[in-house]
Amino acid sequence: MSSPILYRRRFIPNEITALKDDLILVQEDDLIITKWLTLRPRIDIARGISAYYIDKGFKVSKIYDKNDQLVYWYCDIIQTKFDSNKNTVLFEDLLIDLIFYRDGSIQIADLDELSLALEQRIISQEEGIYALRALDSLLKIIYRGEFHTLQERVNEAEQNYSSSSI
């Protein structure tokens, strides 16, 4: 079977983007790992490798700058929708982000966007609850000192496919 076409949906702003240039490195039932360049030029970051932990409801990305220096690990809370007829995967960004810095500190971002999306019924209450539970699960992994288990899959894919160009 051919690789699926990947899409990202953002709710704020409301947009769906084809991730047509992302290179799929690993594809398993509950895990997709991709290598990518930023969609638009940015000063702070240039590229990354992302592991979509489909069954867990989050994406863990290793983010690099233009000098190939690690900037941080960035986690998006997501829900995933498959369309086997069209061979597509839609990753919906459920607004909450967690940044894991090199010094081990973390920052949770965009809870205000989640509140706004719930308030304006852009996302359902069920999606909001799902997002909060996925964040809770991710935080528990971090607080138990087990974030490295999520990083390992990204690092393995990066090492195994380092010569794969985007």
Secondary structure, 3 states (H helix, E strand, C coil): CCCCEEEEEECCCCEEEECCCCEEEEEECCEEEEEEECCCCCCCCCEEEEEEECCCCEEEEEEECCCCCEEEEEEEEEEEEEECCCCEEEEEEEEEEEEECCCCCEEEECHHHHHHHHHCCCCCHHHHHHHHHHHHHHHHHHHCCCHHHHHHHHHHHHHHCCCCCC
